[in-house]
Amino acid sequence: MEQRKHWWNGKWGRIARKDVYLRTSGDQWYVEQRAGGSEGTSHFFEYDSEDAALDMVRALLTGPDEWRELSVRPSAR
């Protein structure tokens, strides 16, 4: 699975932090919505197209938080 994008709401701490990830594997696209940092709770969504996955990302990034896109580290191959 390859991580393509990562957004963060700019807040620190287990209660306030939120992350959204866009990943792909083969023809499938995955969106992860995580609350509470690395040990928080995640919800996963699976899509057949990048456009559909990006529609979900846009919906998740709405609201009062100031989302920032973080750069993705290149995968070690």
mmJSON file of the N, C-alpha and C atoms, coordinates in Angstrom:
{"data_MODEL":{"atom_site":{
"group_PDB":["ATOM","ATOM","ATOM","ATOM","ATOM","ATOM","ATOM","ATOM","ATOM","ATOM","ATOM","ATOM","ATOM","ATOM","ATOM","ATOM","ATOM","ATOM","ATOM","ATOM","ATOM","ATOM","ATOM","ATOM","ATOM","ATOM","ATOM","ATOM","ATOM","ATOM","ATOM","ATOM","ATOM","ATOM","ATOM","ATOM","ATOM","ATOM","ATOM","ATOM","ATOM","ATOM","ATOM","ATOM","ATOM","ATOM","ATOM","ATOM","ATOM","ATOM","ATOM","ATOM","ATOM","ATOM","ATOM","ATOM","ATOM","ATOM","ATOM","ATOM","ATOM","ATOM","ATOM","ATOM","ATOM","ATOM","ATOM","ATOM","ATOM","ATOM","ATOM","ATOM","ATOM","ATOM","ATOM","ATOM","ATOM","ATOM","ATOM","ATOM","ATOM","ATOM","ATOM","ATOM","ATOM","ATOM","ATOM","ATOM","ATOM","ATOM","ATOM","ATOM","ATOM","ATOM","ATOM","ATOM","ATOM","ATOM","ATOM","ATOM","ATOM","ATOM","ATOM","ATOM","ATOM","ATOM","ATOM","ATOM","ATOM","ATOM","ATOM","ATOM","ATOM","ATOM","ATOM","ATOM","ATOM","ATOM","ATOM","ATOM","ATOM","ATOM","ATOM","ATOM","ATOM","ATOM","ATOM","ATOM","ATOM","ATOM","ATOM","ATOM","ATOM","ATOM","ATOM","ATOM","ATOM","ATOM","ATOM","ATOM","ATOM","ATOM","ATOM","ATOM","ATOM","ATOM","ATOM","ATOM","ATOM","ATOM","ATOM","ATOM","ATOM","ATOM","ATOM","ATOM","ATOM","ATOM","ATOM","ATOM","ATOM","ATOM","ATOM","ATOM","ATOM","ATOM","ATOM","ATOM","ATOM","ATOM","ATOM","ATOM","ATOM","ATOM","ATOM","ATOM","ATOM","ATOM","ATOM","ATOM","ATOM","ATOM","ATOM","ATOM","ATOM","ATOM","ATOM","ATOM","ATOM","ATOM","ATOM","ATOM","ATOM","ATOM","ATOM","ATOM","ATOM","ATOM","ATOM","ATOM","ATOM","ATOM","ATOM","ATOM","ATOM","ATOM","ATOM","ATOM","ATOM","ATOM","ATOM","ATOM","ATOM","ATOM","ATOM","ATOM","ATOM","ATOM","ATOM","ATOM","ATOM","ATOM","ATOM","ATOM","ATOM","ATOM","ATOM","ATOM","ATOM","ATOM","ATOM"],
"id":[1,2,3,4,5,6,7,8,9,10,11,12,13,14,15,16,17,18,19,20,21,22,23,24,25,26,27,28,29,30,31,32,33,34,35,36,37,38,39,40,41,42,43,44,45,46,47,48,49,50,51,52,53,54,55,56,57,58,59,60,61,62,63,64,65,66,67,68,69,70,71,72,73,74,75,76,77,78,79,80,81,82,83,84,85,86,87,88,89,90,91,92,93,94,95,96,97,98,99,100,101,102,103,104,105,106,107,108,109,110,111,112,113,114,115,116,117,118,119,120,121,122,123,124,125,126,127,128,129,130,131,132,133,134,135,136,137,138,139,140,141,142,143,144,145,146,147,148,149,150,151,152,153,154,155,156,157,158,159,160,161,162,163,164,165,166,167,168,169,170,171,172,173,174,175,176,177,178,179,180,181,182,183,184,185,186,187,188,189,190,191,192,193,194,195,196,197,198,199,200,201,202,203,204,205,206,207,208,209,210,211,212,213,214,215,216,217,218,219,220,221,222,223,224,225,226,227,228,229,230,231],
"type_symbol":["N","C","C","N","C","C","N","C","C","N","C","C","N","C","C","N","C","C","N","C","C","N","C","C","N","C","C","N","C","C","N","C","C","N","C","C","N","C","C","N","C","C","N","C","C","N","C","C","N","C","C","N","C","C","N","C","C","N","C","C","N","C","C","N","C","C","N","C","C","N","C","C","N","C","C","N","C","C","N","C","C","N","C","C","N","C","C","N","C","C","N","C","C","N","C","C","N","C","C","N","C","C","N","C","C","N","C","C","N","C","C","N","C","C","N","C","C","N","C","C","N","C","C","N","C","C","N","C","C","N","C","C","N","C","C","N","C","C","N","C","C","N","C","C","N","C","C","N","C","C","N","C","C","N","C","C","N","C","C","N","C","C","N","C","C","N","C","C","N","C","C","N","C","C","N","C","C","N","C","C","N","C","C","N","C","C","N","C","C","N","C","C","N","C","C","N","C","C","N","C","C","N","C","C","N","C","C","N","C","C","N","C","C","N","C","C","N","C","C","N","C","C","N","C","C","N","C","C","N","C","C"],
"label_atom_id":["N","CA","C","N","CA","C","N","CA","C","N","CA","C","N","CA","C","N","CA","C","N","CA","C","N","CA","C","N","CA","C","N","CA","C","N","CA","C","N","CA","C","N","CA","C","N","CA","C","N","CA","C","N","CA","C","N","CA","C","N","CA","C","N","CA","C","N","CA","C","N","CA","C","N","CA","C","N","CA","C","N","CA","C","N","CA","C","N","CA","C","N","CA","C","N","CA","C","N","CA","C","N","CA","C","N","CA","C","N","CA","C","N","CA","C","N","CA","C","N","CA","C","N","CA","C","N","CA","C","N","CA","C","N","CA","C","N","CA","C","N","CA","C","N","CA","C","N","CA","C","N","CA","C","N","CA","C","N","CA","C","N","CA","C","N","CA","C","N","CA","C","N","CA","C","N","CA","C","N","CA","C","N","CA","C","N","CA","C","N","CA","C","N","CA","C","N","CA","C","N","CA","C","N","CA","C","N","CA","C","N","CA","C","N","CA","C","N","CA","C","N","CA","C","N","CA","C","N","CA","C","N","CA","C","N","CA","C","N","CA","C","N","CA","C","N","CA","C","N","CA","C","N","CA","C","N","CA","C","N","CA","C","N","CA","C","N","CA","C"],
"label_alt_id":[null,null,null,null,null,null,null,null,null,null,null,null,null,null,null,null,null,null,null,null,null,null,null,null,null,null,null,null,null,null,null,null,null,null,null,null,null,null,null,null,null,null,null,null,null,null,null,null,null,null,null,null,null,null,null,null,null,null,null,null,null,null,null,null,null,null,null,null,null,null,null,null,null,null,null,null,null,null,null,null,null,null,null,null,null,null,null,null,null,null,null,null,null,null,null,null,null,null,null,null,null,null,null,null,null,null,null,null,null,null,null,null,null,null,null,null,null,null,null,null,null,null,null,null,null,null,null,null,null,null,null,null,null,null,null,null,null,null,null,null,null,null,null,null,null,null,null,null,null,null,null,null,null,null,null,null,null,null,null,null,null,null,null,null,null,null,null,null,null,null,null,null,null,null,null,null,null,null,null,null,null,null,null,null,null,null,null,null,null,null,null,null,null,null,null,null,null,null,null,null,null,null,null,null,null,null,null,null,null,null,null,null,null,null,null,null,null,null,null,null,null,null,null,null,null,null,null,null,null,null,null],
"label_comp_id":["MET","MET","MET","GLU","GLU","GLU","GLN","GLN","GLN","ARG","ARG","ARG","LYS","LYS","LYS","HIS","HIS","HIS","TRP","TRP","TRP","TRP","TRP","TRP","ASN","ASN","ASN","GLY","GLY","GLY","LYS","LYS","LYS","TRP","TRP","TRP","GLY","GLY","GLY","ARG","ARG","ARG","ILE","ILE","ILE","ALA","ALA","ALA","ARG","ARG","ARG","LYS","LYS","LYS","ASP","ASP","ASP","VAL","VAL","VAL","TYR","TYR","TYR","LEU","LEU","LEU","ARG","ARG","ARG","THR","THR","THR","SER","SER","SER","GLY","GLY","GLY","ASP","ASP","ASP","GLN","GLN","GLN","TRP","TRP","TRP","TYR","TYR","TYR","VAL","VAL","VAL","GLU","GLU","GLU","GLN","GLN","GLN","ARG","ARG","ARG","ALA","ALA","ALA","GLY","GLY","GLY","GLY","GLY","GLY","SER","SER","SER","GLU","GLU","GLU","GLY","GLY","GLY","THR","THR","THR","SER","SER","SER","HIS","HIS","HIS","PHE","PHE","PHE","PHE","PHE","PHE","GLU","GLU","GLU","TYR","TYR","TYR","ASP","ASP","ASP","SER","SER","SER","GLU","GLU","GLU","ASP","ASP","ASP","ALA","ALA","ALA","ALA","ALA","ALA","LEU","LEU","LEU","ASP","ASP","ASP","MET","MET","MET","VAL","VAL","VAL","ARG","ARG","ARG","ALA","ALA","ALA","LEU","LEU","LEU","LEU","LEU","LEU","THR","THR","THR","GLY","GLY","GLY","PRO","PRO","PRO","ASP","ASP","ASP","GLU","GLU","GLU","TRP","TRP","TRP","ARG","ARG","ARG","GLU","GLU","GLU","LEU","LEU","LEU","SER","SER","SER","VAL","VAL","VAL","ARG","ARG","ARG","PRO","PRO","PRO","SER","SER","SER","ALA","ALA","ALA","ARG","ARG","ARG"],
"label_asym_id":["A","A","A","A","A","A","A","A","A","A","A","A","A","A","A","A","A","A","A","A","A","A","A","A","A","A","A","A","A","A","A","A","A","A","A","A","A","A","A","A","A","A","A","A","A","A","A","A","A","A","A","A","A","A","A","A","A","A","A","A","A","A","A","A","A","A","A","A","A","A","A","A","A","A","A","A","A","A","A","A","A","A","A","A","A","A","A","A","A","A","A","A","A","A","A","A","A","A","A","A","A","A","A","A","A","A","A","A","A","A","A","A","A","A","A","A","A","A","A","A","A","A","A","A","A","A","A","A","A","A","A","A","A","A","A","A","A","A","A","A","A","A","A","A","A","A","A","A","A","A","A","A","A","A","A","A","A","A","A","A","A","A","A","A","A","A","A","A","A","A","A","A","A","A","A","A","A","A","A","A","A","A","A","A","A","A","A","A","A","A","A","A","A","A","A","A","A","A","A","A","A","A","A","A","A","A","A","A","A","A","A","A","A","A","A","A","A","A","A","A","A","A","A","A","A","A","A","A","A","A","A"],
"label_entity_id":["1","1","1","1","1","1","1","1","1","1","1","1","1","1","1","1","1","1","1","1","1","1","1","1","1","1","1","1","1","1","1","1","1","1","1","1","1","1","1","1","1","1","1","1","1","1","1","1","1","1","1","1","1","1","1","1","1","1","1","1","1","1","1","1","1","1","1","1","1","1","1","1","1","1","1","1","1","1","1","1","1","1","1","1","1","1","1","1","1","1","1","1","1","1","1","1","1","1","1","1","1","1","1","1","1","1","1","1","1","1","1","1","1","1","1","1","1","1","1","1","1","1","1","1","1","1","1","1","1","1","1","1","1","1","1","1","1","1","1","1","1","1","1","1","1","1","1","1","1","1","1","1","1","1","1","1","1","1","1","1","1","1","1","1","1","1","1","1","1","1","1","1","1","1","1","1","1","1","1","1","1","1","1","1","1","1","1","1","1","1","1","1","1","1","1","1","1","1","1","1","1","1","1","1","1","1","1","1","1","1","1","1","1","1","1","1","1","1","1","1","1","1","1","1","1","1","1","1","1","1","1"],
"label_seq_id":[1,1,1,2,2,2,3,3,3,4,4,4,5,5,5,6,6,6,7,7,7,8,8,8,9,9,9,10,10,10,11,11,11,12,12,12,13,13,13,14,14,14,15,15,15,16,16,16,17,17,17,18,18,18,19,19,19,20,20,20,21,21,21,22,22,22,23,23,23,24,24,24,25,25,25,26,26,26,27,27,27,28,28,28,29,29,29,30,30,30,31,31,31,32,32,32,33,33,33,34,34,34,35,35,35,36,36,36,37,37,37,38,38,38,39,39,39,40,40,40,41,41,41,42,42,42,43,43,43,44,44,44,45,45,45,46,46,46,47,47,47,48,48,48,49,49,49,50,50,50,51,51,51,52,52,52,53,53,53,54,54,54,55,55,55,56,56,56,57,57,57,58,58,58,59,59,59,60,60,60,61,61,61,62,62,62,63,63,63,64,64,64,65,65,65,66,66,66,67,67,67,68,68,68,69,69,69,70,70,70,71,71,71,72,72,72,73,73,73,74,74,74,75,75,75,76,76,76,77,77,77],
"pdbx_PDB_ins_code":[null,null,null,null,null,null,null,null,null,null,null,null,null,null,null,null,null,null,null,null,null,null,null,null,null,null,null,null,null,null,null,null,null,null,null,null,null,null,null,null,null,null,null,null,null,null,null,null,null,null,null,null,null,null,null,null,null,null,null,null,null,null,null,null,null,null,null,null,null,null,null,null,null,null,null,null,null,null,null,null,null,null,null,null,null,null,null,null,null,null,null,null,null,null,null,null,null,null,null,null,null,null,null,null,null,null,null,null,null,null,null,null,null,null,null,null,null,null,null,null,null,null,null,null,null,null,null,null,null,null,null,null,null,null,null,null,null,null,null,null,null,null,null,null,null,null,null,null,null,null,null,null,null,null,null,null,null,null,null,null,null,null,null,null,null,null,null,null,null,null,null,null,null,null,null,null,null,null,null,null,null,null,null,null,null,null,null,null,null,null,null,null,null,null,null,null,null,null,null,null,null,null,null,null,null,null,null,null,null,null,null,null,null,null,null,null,null,null,null,null,null,null,null,null,null,null,null,null,null,null,null],
"Cartn_x":[0.856,0.0,0.906,0.558,1.346,0.549,1.184,0.535,0.771,-0.303,-0.203,-0.259,-1.143,-1.305,-1.625,-1.332,-1.606,-1.96,-3.082,-3.512,-3.587,-3.296,-3.314,-4.011,-4.784,-5.543,-4.705,-3.417,-2.52,-2.576,-3.264,-3.397,-2.626,-2.013,-1.258,-2.117,-1.792,-2.473,-3.459,-3.583,-4.427,-5.877,-6.37,-7.786,-8.046,-7.127,-7.375,-6.892,-5.874,-5.259,-6.179,-6.193,-6.921,-6.04,-6.09,-5.333,-6.238,-5.966,-6.643,-5.561,-5.629,-4.637,-5.314,-4.62,-5.062,-4.015,-4.465,-3.551,-4.113,-3.207,-3.637,-2.915,-3.581,-3.007,-3.677,-2.892,-3.478,-4.504,-5.711,-6.785,-7.675,-7.372,-8.206,-7.601,-8.486,-8.095,-8.682,-7.912,-8.314,-8.158,-9.13,-9.07,-9.164,-8.235,-8.272,-8.503,-9.487,-9.759,-9.377,-8.363,-7.868,-8.03,-8.514,-8.637,-7.812,-6.993,-6.252,-4.82,-4.231,-2.831,-2.62,-1.361,-1.008,-1.722,-2.135,-2.84,-4.339,-4.812,-6.22,-7.097,-8.288,-9.265,-9.325,-9.432,-9.486,-10.772,-11.224,-12.312,-11.726,-12.049,-11.491,-12.594,-12.269,-13.2,-12.451,-13.113,-12.492,-13.243,-12.481,-13.079,-12.432,-13.187,-12.693,-11.98,-12.042,-11.378,-10.759,-9.732,-9.082,-10.048,-10.855,-11.814,-12.796,-13.306,-14.25,-13.567,-12.337,-11.593,-11.332,-10.961,-10.703,-11.974,-13.12,-14.395,-14.601,-14.282,-14.412,-13.41,-12.179,-11.173,-11.676,-12.189,-12.707,-13.821,-14.682,-15.774,-15.222,-14.197,-13.624,-12.86,-12.344,-11.548,-12.382,-13.695,-14.549,-14.709,-15.007,-15.217,-14.251,-14.218,-13.455,-11.946,-11.473,-10.04,-9.269,-8.03,-7.14,-6.238,-6.717,-6.01,-4.773,-3.703,-2.476,-2.1,-1.639,-1.149,0.311,0.624,1.993,2.631,3.917,4.591,4.71,4.642,4.709,6.159,6.641,8.007,8.061,9.107,9.22,9.341,8.705,8.779,10.168,10.647,11.964,11.781,12.357,12.214,13.535],
"Cartn_y":[-1.169,0.0,1.237,2.192,3.423,4.617,5.369,6.581,7.708,8.334,9.407,10.791,10.984,12.309,12.149,13.227,13.242,14.668,14.834,16.135,16.054,17.185,17.272,18.561,18.536,19.718,20.75,20.503,21.483,21.545,20.609,20.629,19.458,19.727,18.707,18.129,16.941,16.339,15.273,14.306,13.151,13.517,14.503,14.853,15.701,16.61,17.587,17.17,16.318,16.007,15.161,15.527,14.751,14.636,13.492,13.249,12.585,12.866,12.201,11.732,10.467,9.874,9.38,9.531,8.971,7.945,6.71,5.628,4.864,4.164,3.35,2.007,1.015,-0.309,-0.919,-1.088,-1.585,-0.603,-1.077,-0.225,0.333,0.018,0.458,1.692,2.556,3.774,3.722,4.179,4.114,5.48,5.84,7.067,6.635,7.148,6.898,8.222,8.247,9.403,8.988,9.676,9.301,10.469,10.178,11.171,10.685,11.578,11.221,10.797,11.113,10.778,9.303,8.864,7.508,6.412,6.705,5.699,5.981,6.839,7.212,6.213,6.65,5.813,6.168,5.148,5.374,4.829,5.508,5.023,4.901,3.814,3.553,3.522,4.055,4.088,3.566,2.747,2.137,2.566,2.887,3.391,2.738,2.728,2.162,3.187,4.478,5.501,6.576,7.216,8.312,9.477,9.764,10.875,10.668,9.463,9.176,9.313,8.839,8.956,10.426,11.225,12.647,13.402,12.966,13.562,13.357,12.162,11.89,12.724,12.846,13.667,15.101,15.662,17.038,17.183,16.187,16.23,16.17,15.369,15.242,16.493,17.251,18.428,19.694,19.585,20.76,21.004,22.211,22.537,23.591,23.802,24.917,24.692,23.457,23.206,23.799,24.187,24.697,23.558,22.814,21.638,22.032,21.244,21.428,20.099,20.19,18.979,18.796,17.606,17.284,16.506,16.679,15.948,14.482,13.637,12.193,11.779,10.977,10.467,9.439,9.496,8.497,7.105,6.141,4.766,4.191,3.396,2.739,1.491,1.51,0.351,-0.299],
"Cartn_z":[0.0,0.0,0.0,-0.828,-0.963,-0.45,0.433,0.935,-0.057,-0.515,-1.502,-0.879,0.122,0.731,2.213,2.955,4.393,4.776,5.464,5.966,7.48,8.151,9.61,9.997,11.054,11.455,12.213,12.366,12.98,14.487,15.102,16.558,17.17,18.321,19.042,20.153,20.538,21.68,21.261,22.122,21.832,21.585,22.266,22.129,20.883,20.544,19.488,18.107,18.035,16.748,15.867,14.563,13.555,12.317,11.653,10.429,9.404,8.136,7.027,6.067,5.67,4.775,3.506,2.389,1.114,0.705,0.486,0.112,-1.078,-1.751,-2.894,-2.875,-3.406,-3.582,-4.809,-5.86,-7.105,-7.629,-7.903,-8.412,-7.302,-6.049,-4.93,-4.27,-3.781,-3.069,-1.673,-0.693,0.709,1.357,2.163,2.954,4.409,5.223,6.659,7.365,8.235,9.082,10.5,11.06,12.386,13.363,14.542,15.615,16.796,17.367,18.559,18.339,17.199,16.964,16.652,16.762,16.338,17.115,18.334,19.125,19.204,18.31,18.303,17.586,17.242,16.557,15.083,14.235,12.795,12.208,11.145,10.295,8.902,8.207,6.893,5.845,4.672,3.544,2.323,1.509,0.336,-0.919,-1.982,-3.225,-4.436,-5.532,-6.785,-7.651,-7.282,-8.099,-7.211,-7.736,-7.02,-6.828,-7.841,-7.746,-6.593,-6.458,-5.376,-4.016,-3.917,-2.661,-2.326,-3.324,-3.098,-2.722,-3.24,-2.821,-1.317,-0.825,0.605,1.406,0.907,1.592,1.724,0.637,0.678,1.714,1.788,2.77,4.2,4.421,5.757,6.187,5.227,5.551,5.732,5.645,5.863,7.354,7.718,9.116,9.606,10.904,11.47,11.546,11.434,11.553,10.379,10.629,9.579,9.113,8.131,7.648,6.852,7.015,6.234,5.601,4.38,3.725,4.108,4.601,4.967,3.828,3.659,2.581,2.963,1.966,2.163,1.979,2.924,2.79,1.665,0.83,-0.239,0.355,-0.296,0.212,-0.032,0.903,0.768,-0.085,-1.253,-2.161,-2.402],
"occupancy":[1.0,1.0,1.0,1.0,1.0,1.0,1.0,1.0,1.0,1.0,1.0,1.0,1.0,1.0,1.0,1.0,1.0,1.0,1.0,1.0,1.0,1.0,1.0,1.0,1.0,1.0,1.0,1.0,1.0,1.0,1.0,1.0,1.0,1.0,1.0,1.0,1.0,1.0,1.0,1.0,1.0,1.0,1.0,1.0,1.0,1.0,1.0,1.0,1.0,1.0,1.0,1.0,1.0,1.0,1.0,1.0,1.0,1.0,1.0,1.0,1.0,1.0,1.0,1.0,1.0,1.0,1.0,1.0,1.0,1.0,1.0,1.0,1.0,1.0,1.0,1.0,1.0,1.0,1.0,1.0,1.0,1.0,1.0,1.0,1.0,1.0,1.0,1.0,1.0,1.0,1.0,1.0,1.0,1.0,1.0,1.0,1.0,1.0,1.0,1.0,1.0,1.0,1.0,1.0,1.0,1.0,1.0,1.0,1.0,1.0,1.0,1.0,1.0,1.0,1.0,1.0,1.0,1.0,1.0,1.0,1.0,1.0,1.0,1.0,1.0,1.0,1.0,1.0,1.0,1.0,1.0,1.0,1.0,1.0,1.0,1.0,1.0,1.0,1.0,1.0,1.0,1.0,1.0,1.0,1.0,1.0,1.0,1.0,1.0,1.0,1.0,1.0,1.0,1.0,1.0,1.0,1.0,1.0,1.0,1.0,1.0,1.0,1.0,1.0,1.0,1.0,1.0,1.0,1.0,1.0,1.0,1.0,1.0,1.0,1.0,1.0,1.0,1.0,1.0,1.0,1.0,1.0,1.0,1.0,1.0,1.0,1.0,1.0,1.0,1.0,1.0,1.0,1.0,1.0,1.0,1.0,1.0,1.0,1.0,1.0,1.0,1.0,1.0,1.0,1.0,1.0,1.0,1.0,1.0,1.0,1.0,1.0,1.0,1.0,1.0,1.0,1.0,1.0,1.0,1.0,1.0,1.0,1.0,1.0,1.0,1.0,1.0,1.0,1.0,1.0,1.0],
"B_iso_or_equiv":[0.0,0.0,0.0,0.0,0.0,0.0,0.0,0.0,0.0,0.0,0.0,0.0,0.0,0.0,0.0,0.0,0.0,0.0,0.0,0.0,0.0,0.0,0.0,0.0,0.0,0.0,0.0,0.0,0.0,0.0,0.0,0.0,0.0,0.0,0.0,0.0,0.0,0.0,0.0,0.0,0.0,0.0,0.0,0.0,0.0,0.0,0.0,0.0,0.0,0.0,0.0,0.0,0.0,0.0,0.0,0.0,0.0,0.0,0.0,0.0,0.0,0.0,0.0,0.0,0.0,0.0,0.0,0.0,0.0,0.0,0.0,0.0,0.0,0.0,0.0,0.0,0.0,0.0,0.0,0.0,0.0,0.0,0.0,0.0,0.0,0.0,0.0,0.0,0.0,0.0,0.0,0.0,0.0,0.0,0.0,0.0,0.0,0.0,0.0,0.0,0.0,0.0,0.0,0.0,0.0,0.0,0.0,0.0,0.0,0.0,0.0,0.0,0.0,0.0,0.0,0.0,0.0,0.0,0.0,0.0,0.0,0.0,0.0,0.0,0.0,0.0,0.0,0.0,0.0,0.0,0.0,0.0,0.0,0.0,0.0,0.0,0.0,0.0,0.0,0.0,0.0,0.0,0.0,0.0,0.0,0.0,0.0,0.0,0.0,0.0,0.0,0.0,0.0,0.0,0.0,0.0,0.0,0.0,0.0,0.0,0.0,0.0,0.0,0.0,0.0,0.0,0.0,0.0,0.0,0.0,0.0,0.0,0.0,0.0,0.0,0.0,0.0,0.0,0.0,0.0,0.0,0.0,0.0,0.0,0.0,0.0,0.0,0.0,0.0,0.0,0.0,0.0,0.0,0.0,0.0,0.0,0.0,0.0,0.0,0.0,0.0,0.0,0.0,0.0,0.0,0.0,0.0,0.0,0.0,0.0,0.0,0.0,0.0,0.0,0.0,0.0,0.0,0.0,0.0,0.0,0.0,0.0,0.0,0.0,0.0,0.0,0.0,0.0,0.0,0.0,0.0],
"pdbx_formal_charge":[null,null,null,null,null,null,null,null,null,null,null,null,null,null,null,null,null,null,null,null,null,null,null,null,null,null,null,null,null,null,null,null,null,null,null,null,null,null,null,null,null,null,null,null,null,null,null,null,null,null,null,null,null,null,null,null,null,null,null,null,null,null,null,null,null,null,null,null,null,null,null,null,null,null,null,null,null,null,null,null,null,null,null,null,null,null,null,null,null,null,null,null,null,null,null,null,null,null,null,null,null,null,null,null,null,null,null,null,null,null,null,null,null,null,null,null,null,null,null,null,null,null,null,null,null,null,null,null,null,null,null,null,null,null,null,null,null,null,null,null,null,null,null,null,null,null,null,null,null,null,null,null,null,null,null,null,null,null,null,null,null,null,null,null,null,null,null,null,null,null,null,null,null,null,null,null,null,null,null,null,null,null,null,null,null,null,null,null,null,null,null,null,null,null,null,null,null,null,null,null,null,null,null,null,null,null,null,null,null,null,null,null,null,null,null,null,null,null,null,null,null,null,null,null,null,null,null,null,null,null,null],
"auth_seq_id":[1,1,1,2,2,2,3,3,3,4,4,4,5,5,5,6,6,6,7,7,7,8,8,8,9,9,9,10,10,10,11,11,11,12,12,12,13,13,13,14,14,14,15,15,15,16,16,16,17,17,17,18,18,18,19,19,19,20,20,20,21,21,21,22,22,22,23,23,23,24,24,24,25,25,25,26,26,26,27,27,27,28,28,28,29,29,29,30,30,30,31,31,31,32,32,32,33,33,33,34,34,34,35,35,35,36,36,36,37,37,37,38,38,38,39,39,39,40,40,40,41,41,41,42,42,42,43,43,43,44,44,44,45,45,45,46,46,46,47,47,47,48,48,48,49,49,49,50,50,50,51,51,51,52,52,52,53,53,53,54,54,54,55,55,55,56,56,56,57,57,57,58,58,58,59,59,59,60,60,60,61,61,61,62,62,62,63,63,63,64,64,64,65,65,65,66,66,66,67,67,67,68,68,68,69,69,69,70,70,70,71,71,71,72,72,72,73,73,73,74,74,74,75,75,75,76,76,76,77,77,77],
"auth_comp_id":["MET","MET","MET","GLU","GLU","GLU","GLN","GLN","GLN","ARG","ARG","ARG","LYS","LYS","LYS","HIS","HIS","HIS","TRP","TRP","TRP","TRP","TRP","TRP","ASN","ASN","ASN","GLY","GLY","GLY","LYS","LYS","LYS","TRP","TRP","TRP","GLY","GLY","GLY","ARG","ARG","ARG","ILE","ILE","ILE","ALA","ALA","ALA","ARG","ARG","ARG","LYS","LYS","LYS","ASP","ASP","ASP","VAL","VAL","VAL","TYR","TYR","TYR","LEU","LEU","LEU","ARG","ARG","ARG","THR","THR","THR","SER","SER","SER","GLY","GLY","GLY","ASP","ASP","ASP","GLN","GLN","GLN","TRP","TRP","TRP","TYR","TYR","TYR","VAL","VAL","VAL","GLU","GLU","GLU","GLN","GLN","GLN","ARG","ARG","ARG","ALA","ALA","ALA","GLY","GLY","GLY","GLY","GLY","GLY","SER","SER","SER","GLU","GLU","GLU","GLY","GLY","GLY","THR","THR","THR","SER","SER","SER","HIS","HIS","HIS","PHE","PHE","PHE","PHE","PHE","PHE","GLU","GLU","GLU","TYR","TYR","TYR","ASP","ASP","ASP","SER","SER","SER","GLU","GLU","GLU","ASP","ASP","ASP","ALA","ALA","ALA","ALA","ALA","ALA","LEU","LEU","LEU","ASP","ASP","ASP","MET","MET","MET","VAL","VAL","VAL","ARG","ARG","ARG","ALA","ALA","ALA","LEU","LEU","LEU","LEU","LEU","LEU","THR","THR","THR","GLY","GLY","GLY","PRO","PRO","PRO","ASP","ASP","ASP","GLU","GLU","GLU","TRP","TRP","TRP","ARG","ARG","ARG","GLU","GLU","GLU","LEU","LEU","LEU","SER","SER","SER","VAL","VAL","VAL","ARG","ARG","ARG","PRO","PRO","PRO","SER","SER","SER","ALA","ALA","ALA","ARG","ARG","ARG"],
"auth_asym_id":["A","A","A","A","A","A","A","A","A","A","A","A","A","A","A","A","A","A","A","A","A","A","A","A","A","A","A","A","A","A","A","A","A","A","A","A","A","A","A","A","A","A","A","A","A","A","A","A","A","A","A","A","A","A","A","A","A","A","A","A","A","A","A","A","A","A","A","A","A","A","A","A","A","A","A","A","A","A","A","A","A","A","A","A","A","A","A","A","A","A","A","A","A","A","A","A","A","A","A","A","A","A","A","A","A","A","A","A","A","A","A","A","A","A","A","A","A","A","A","A","A","A","A","A","A","A","A","A","A","A","A","A","A","A","A","A","A","A","A","A","A","A","A","A","A","A","A","A","A","A","A","A","A","A","A","A","A","A","A","A","A","A","A","A","A","A","A","A","A","A","A","A","A","A","A","A","A","A","A","A","A","A","A","A","A","A","A","A","A","A","A","A","A","A","A","A","A","A","A","A","A","A","A","A","A","A","A","A","A","A","A","A","A","A","A","A","A","A","A","A","A","A","A","A","A","A","A","A","A","A","A"],
"auth_atom_id":["N","CA","C","N","CA","C","N","CA","C","N","CA","C","N","CA","C","N","CA","C","N","CA","C","N","CA","C","N","CA","C","N","CA","C","N","CA","C","N","CA","C","N","CA","C","N","CA","C","N","CA","C","N","CA","C","N","CA","C","N","CA","C","N","CA","C","N","CA","C","N","CA","C","N","CA","C","N","CA","C","N","CA","C","N","CA","C","N","CA","C","N","CA","C","N","CA","C","N","CA","C","N","CA","C","N","CA","C","N","CA","C","N","CA","C","N","CA","C","N","CA","C","N","CA","C","N","CA","C","N","CA","C","N","CA","C","N","CA","C","N","CA","C","N","CA","C","N","CA","C","N","CA","C","N","CA","C","N","CA","C","N","CA","C","N","CA","C","N","CA","C","N","CA","C","N","CA","C","N","CA","C","N","CA","C","N","CA","C","N","CA","C","N","CA","C","N","CA","C","N","CA","C","N","CA","C","N","CA","C","N","CA","C","N","CA","C","N","CA","C","N","CA","C","N","CA","C","N","CA","C","N","CA","C","N","CA","C","N","CA","C","N","CA","C","N","CA","C","N","CA","C","N","CA","C","N","CA","C","N","CA","C","N","CA","C","N","CA","C"],
"pdbx_PDB_model_num":[1,1,1,1,1,1,1,1,1,1,1,1,1,1,1,1,1,1,1,1,1,1,1,1,1,1,1,1,1,1,1,1,1,1,1,1,1,1,1,1,1,1,1,1,1,1,1,1,1,1,1,1,1,1,1,1,1,1,1,1,1,1,1,1,1,1,1,1,1,1,1,1,1,1,1,1,1,1,1,1,1,1,1,1,1,1,1,1,1,1,1,1,1,1,1,1,1,1,1,1,1,1,1,1,1,1,1,1,1,1,1,1,1,1,1,1,1,1,1,1,1,1,1,1,1,1,1,1,1,1,1,1,1,1,1,1,1,1,1,1,1,1,1,1,1,1,1,1,1,1,1,1,1,1,1,1,1,1,1,1,1,1,1,1,1,1,1,1,1,1,1,1,1,1,1,1,1,1,1,1,1,1,1,1,1,1,1,1,1,1,1,1,1,1,1,1,1,1,1,1,1,1,1,1,1,1,1,1,1,1,1,1,1,1,1,1,1,1,1,1,1,1,1,1,1,1,1,1,1,1,1]
}}}
